[in-house]
Amino acid sequence: MEEWRSILRTVKIHILTTGGTIEKVYSEQSGTVLNVAARINRYVELLRLPDMRIEVTPLMNKDSLEMTTEDRGEQLLDAVRERIADSPVVITHGTDTMVETGKLLKARLSGLEHPVILTGAMTPLGFERSDGLQNLTESLFAARVLAPGLWIVFHNQVFDVDHVRKERELARFVAVE
């Protein structure tokens, strides 16, 4: 029991937002869903998070297919490096290139003392049957209990970034060897 008490002490977690489906909104003018502005703060405020301090930093608001090497390798990597020394980091990210970003971060970050978690959604936050709030909530919990490393947390599962892929037909991530 004492071990769990030490794990569940007051924790600060950084959330870095990059856009992706989790933050898309419906545009009546175009009839499509678009990345317009960061929306994660609104949903974090709805959660009961005792003993947790959340700091949200919007980095960009892009579909992951539109992210550039500079977005991943400079802006996101630099933001993680600035925050990872003192606390876990959760990154909201589009699902199409989430694994690619995770592998890049893993290759360039060494000696991690906290977990770095990527998560997102197949359906935007606020849409009926969205998986976004579930994935965000599970990622915040996982940030408290996972070992240091690069992880994808999605649909009640945890994946090492080196052993996962997106399965479009199933609308989920699956483990691979």
Secondary structure as GFF3:
##gff-version 3
##sequence-region A 1 177
A	DSSP	alpha_helix	2	7	.	.	.	ID=ss1
A	DSSP	beta_strand	11	19	.	.	.	ID=ss2
A	DSSP	three_ten_helix	21	23	.	.	.	ID=ss3
A	DSSP	beta_strand	24	27	.	.	.	ID=ss4
A	DSSP	beta_strand	32	35	.	.	.	ID=ss5
A	DSSP	alpha_helix	40	44	.	.	.	ID=ss6
A	DSSP	beta_strand	52	62	.	.	.	ID=ss7
A	DSSP	three_ten_helix	64	66	.	.	.	ID=ss8
A	DSSP	alpha_helix	69	70	.	.	.	ID=ss9
A	DSSP	pi_helix	71	76	.	.	.	ID=ss10
A	DSSP	alpha_helix	77	83	.	.	.	ID=ss11
A	DSSP	beta_strand	89	92	.	.	.	ID=ss12
A	DSSP	alpha_helix	98	108	.	.	.	ID=ss13
A	DSSP	beta_strand	115	119	.	.	.	ID=ss14
A	DSSP	alpha_helix	132	145	.	.	.	ID=ss15
A	DSSP	beta_strand	149	154	.	.	.	ID=ss16
A	DSSP	beta_strand	157	160	.	.	.	ID=ss17
A	DSSP	three_ten_helix	161	163	.	.	.	ID=ss18
A	DSSP	beta_strand	164	167	.	.	.	ID=ss19
A	DSSP	beta_strand	172	175	.	.	.	ID=ss20
###
